[in-house]
Each structure stands twice: as structure tokens, then as C-alpha cells.
């Protein structure tokens, strides 16, 4: 499975390679995370957001679990790490949102006001809004309690694409524009009966960036995009399916044979083929000679000639 990803941020030293986001997927577990700093001095750059995303990534990849209690514990420890390095005179905060993936399940979790979009085959399936307007919901606050956590979702068929972006980035674009730019950045190919799609995440973010109007450099416009192609059935799963089918057929055949033998031999029915009709006239007890073809009576035996006188 080839995973495509890209990220941008106007507050990063490198616009196309910011330190405030991470995409790490290994085997059946993974995380997509974006952190935006609030009231962070420019001299510090994205050191604090990078520290938070790195901490959450390391914590989840070591002990992957999608329960609410696990999310609360991870974000609480991330908040404590921010408080330890925070300046009392100029407190900095962080808005952090993540997609946590484990096997065929995933959830969203946010502390702050970022927005998470989930697309299936280019169409928006889920939108998860962080809560804004309350300082206690951002990391770096002594009153922070728990993140906002979604229900668990199950991966279905099709290509799954995720976009995590800052509040200002989301407010600058409509959902129709997001889908339109995604369609322009998706290559569709047909191999036999299989339809394959491939998303160019880098092209997608660049097109979205070009659609933003009324740009304000004082605001942070950050985004991370990740595309997970549709899962294919492995050869192992196909072989297992064939084996199960064969076992079921054999079991059904043996079961039918068992019940058939259990009934034992059946008594012959009257008039059944192979039955011999009695050769005695009913009620008389005399011998009835067998009939010839077509029901005619068989000819009598020849009479012996009389002895000479």
C-alpha cells in the first residue's frame, strides 16, 4: 500500500516542509497530526508545535489504543509538557488535532480549533470540528482537561483521504472547493476489472493554497493531507476463502450421506420394477400359467401320441 502525504504552513521556515505536522503509518497503526502554535514568538518558530506532535506520535505508536481514556491520558501529558517550558509572562498555547489509526478503525481527537476532513473516493464523508473560543480547550492551559474525541469509524471500500487544517485555512475554503481541487489532483486508472485511484497530495494542497482569498499573514494557514489507497484482498485471504468453501461443501455432502444411511433399506413398494406377480389365481389356489407377450395366454404343451394297439 503506497501512502501519499503533503503538508504546508505559512509560519514555517520551509513552507512545504513544516515541523508542526507528522504522518507516520507502520503496519496496522498510524497517526496523522497537526499542531498550530498560538501566541508563539517568531524566534521560537515551530519548536513547541513540533514537540507536541512528536510526543503524541511516540506515545501512540508505542501503545496504540483508540479508547477515550487513552486519548485523555496522551493529551494530558502533552499539555503538561507545554506547561513545563511555558513563559509565565508570555504564555503560548497550541491547537492540536490528530487522526489515530489502528487496524481497520480510526478516530479523531482535538485540543483546540483545527478541522479534520475525511474523504472517501473524493467525497467528504466526515467533518470533525475542534472547539474554539475557550482557552481551556487548547494545550498549554492549566485548566485543560480532556480533548474532544470522535466515535470510532471503520474503513470501508474506496480511497480514504484525510485533511487536517488550521481554523483559518478551513474558513477560507468551502467544502465544494475542497472536493473540486481533490478531483483535479486524483488520477484514475483501469486495470482489468479493477479501478485504481491515486491522489497527488502535494498538488492538492498547492491548488487549495491558490484558492485562498483575503490572505492575512498574521494568521496561520497550515494543513496536512494524507491519502490511503483502497485495500486489496490479499492472496492469503483469497486462499483461506477457497479452503473454507471446499470444507463447507464436503461437510454438506457427508451430512447428507449420513442421514441417508441412517434410514436403512426401504421395503419394496407394490408394483415396483422387479417385483414378480403371484402365479396363483386369487381365491382359488390353482396354478396360473404365465402369460405370453401382450397379455396372450401361453400355448398348451403338445399332446403325446396314443400308444399303438
SVG drawing of the C-alpha trace seen along z (x, -y; Angstrom):
<svg xmlns="http://www.w3.org/2000/svg" viewBox="-62 -40 77 144">
<polyline fill="none" stroke="black" stroke-width="0.4" points="0.0,0.0 1.5,-3.3 0.6,-6.2 0.7,-9.7 1.1,-12.8 2.0,-16.5 1.9,-19.5 2.2,-23.2 2.4,-26.2 2.9,-29.9 4.6,-30.2 7.2,-27.6 10.8,-28.2 10.1,-25.8 6.6,-26.3 6.3,-22.8 8.1,-21.0 6.8,-22.4 7.8,-20.9 4.3,-21.3 2.8,-18.2 3.6,-14.5 2.4,-11.5 3.6,-8.1 1.9,-4.8 3.6,-1.5 1.8,1.8 -1.7,1.6 -1.2,-1.5 -0.6,-5.1 -1.1,-8.8 -1.7,-12.0 -1.2,-15.0 -1.2,-18.8 -0.3,-21.4 -0.5,-25.1 1.1,-27.5 -0.8,-30.4 1.0,-33.4 4.3,-31.8 7.3,-34.2 8.6,-34.1 12.1,-33.5 10.9,-30.1 9.5,-29.1 7.6,-25.8 9.7,-24.2 6.7,-23.9 4.3,-22.5 6.9,-20.1 7.5,-18.9 3.8,-18.2 3.3,-16.3 6.4,-14.3 5.2,-13.4 1.8,-12.3 3.3,-10.2 5.7,-8.5 3.1,-7.8 0.6,-6.3 3.0,-4.2 4.4,-2.6 1.0,-1.8 -1.7,-2.0 -5.2,-2.2 -8.3,-4.0 -10.1,-4.3 -11.2,-7.6 -9.2,-7.1 -6.0,-6.6 -6.7,-9.8 -7.3,-11.8 -4.0,-10.5 -1.9,-11.3 -3.2,-14.8 -2.9,-15.5 0.8,-14.5 1.2,-16.7 -0.4,-19.6 1.9,-19.1 5.0,-19.2 3.9,-22.5 3.4,-24.0 6.9,-23.0 8.5,-25.1 6.0,-27.9 6.9,-31.5 4.8,-32.9 4.9,-36.4 4.0,-35.4 2.1,-32.1 1.9,-30.2 -0.9,-27.7 -1.3,-25.1 -4.2,-23.8 -3.6,-20.1 -5.7,-17.6 -4.9,-14.0 -6.2,-11.0 -5.4,-7.8 -5.4,-4.6 -5.5,-1.0 -6.1,1.9 -9.4,1.1 -10.6,-1.5 -9.8,-5.2 -10.8,-8.1 -10.3,-11.9 -9.1,-13.8 -8.6,-17.6 -7.5,-20.1 -8.2,-23.5 -9.9,-24.7 -8.4,-22.8 -10.7,-21.0 -10.4,-17.4 -11.9,-16.3 -12.4,-12.7 -13.0,-11.9 -13.9,-8.6 -13.3,-8.4 -13.1,-12.2 -16.3,-12.9 -16.5,-14.3 -17.6,-11.6 -16.9,-13.1 -16.0,-16.6 -14.7,-17.0 -14.6,-20.5 -12.4,-21.4 -13.9,-23.7 -12.9,-27.3 -13.4,-30.3 -12.4,-28.7 -8.8,-28.8 -9.2,-25.7 -9.6,-23.6 -6.1,-24.5 -2.9,-22.8 -0.8,-25.0 -3.6,-26.0 -3.6,-25.0 -7.3,-24.4 -7.1,-22.0 -9.0,-18.8 -9.7,-16.5 -9.6,-16.6 -12.6,-16.4 -12.8,-12.8 -15.0,-11.4 -16.6,-8.0 -14.7,-5.1 -15.0,-4.8 -14.4,-1.7 -12.5,-1.9 -14.8,-0.9 -14.1,-0.4 -12.6,-3.1 -9.7,-5.5 -9.6,-7.3 -8.1,-10.8 -7.6,-12.9 -7.1,-16.7 -6.3,-18.3 -6.0,-22.1 -6.0,-25.2 -9.2,-27.1 -8.2,-30.0 -7.4,-27.6 -10.8,-25.9 -12.7,-29.2 -11.1,-30.3 -12.4,-27.4 -15.7,-25.8 -16.3,-22.0 -17.1,-22.2 -13.7,-23.8 -12.0,-21.0 -13.7,-18.3 -13.1,-20.1 -9.4,-20.5 -9.1,-16.9 -10.8,-15.7 -8.2,-17.7 -5.4,-16.1 -6.7,-12.5 -5.5,-10.1 -7.9,-7.3 -6.7,-4.2 -8.4,-0.9 -6.6,2.4 -8.9,5.1 -11.9,5.0 -10.1,3.1 -10.5,-0.7 -7.5,-2.4 -7.1,-5.9 -4.0,-7.9 -4.1,-11.2 -1.3,-13.7 -1.5,-15.3 1.2,-17.9 -0.7,-19.1 -3.9,-19.2 -2.6,-21.5 -1.0,-23.8 -4.3,-24.2 -6.1,-24.8 -3.5,-27.4 -4.1,-29.2 -7.8,-29.4 -7.4,-31.3 -8.6,-34.9 -8.1,-37.7 -4.9,-36.2 -3.7,-37.5 -0.1,-36.6 -0.7,-37.2 -2.9,-34.2 -1.6,-30.6 -2.6,-28.7 -1.4,-25.1 -2.6,-21.8 -1.5,-18.2 -3.1,-15.8 -2.8,-12.1 -4.2,-9.5 -4.7,-5.8 -5.4,-3.8 -8.2,-1.2 -7.2,2.0 -6.9,5.0 -7.8,8.6 -4.6,10.4 -3.8,13.7 -3.8,15.3 -7.4,14.1 -8.5,15.5 -6.9,18.9 -8.5,19.1 -11.9,18.3 -11.5,21.1 -10.5,23.6 -13.5,22.6 -15.8,23.1 -14.4,26.5 -14.7,27.6 -18.4,26.5 -19.2,28.5 -17.5,31.6 -19.3,31.3 -22.6,30.9 -22.0,34.0 -21.0,36.1 -24.0,34.9 -26.5,35.9 -24.8,39.3 -25.1,39.9 -28.8,39.2 -29.4,41.3 -27.7,44.3 -29.4,43.8 -32.8,44.5 -31.8,48.1 -33.2,50.2 -36.7,49.3 -39.4,52.1 -40.3,52.6 -43.4,50.9 -46.2,52.9 -45.9,52.7 -42.3,51.6 -40.0,52.7 -38.5,56.2 -41.5,57.4 -42.9,60.8 -46.6,61.2 -48.0,64.3 -48.8,67.2 -52.0,68.3 -55.4,67.2 -56.9,65.1 -59.1,67.1 -58.5,70.5 -55.0,71.6 -54.7,73.1 -51.6,72.6 -51.9,69.9 -49.5,70.3 -47.5,67.2 -48.9,65.1 -47.1,64.5 -46.3,61.3 -49.0,58.6 -51.1,60.4 -51.9,63.5 -52.2,67.0 -49.2,69.2 -49.9,72.1 -50.6,75.5 -47.9,78.2 -48.2,80.7 -50.3,83.9 -48.4,87.2 -49.4,89.6 -51.5,92.6 -49.7,95.9 -50.3,98.5 -52.8,101.2"/>
</svg>
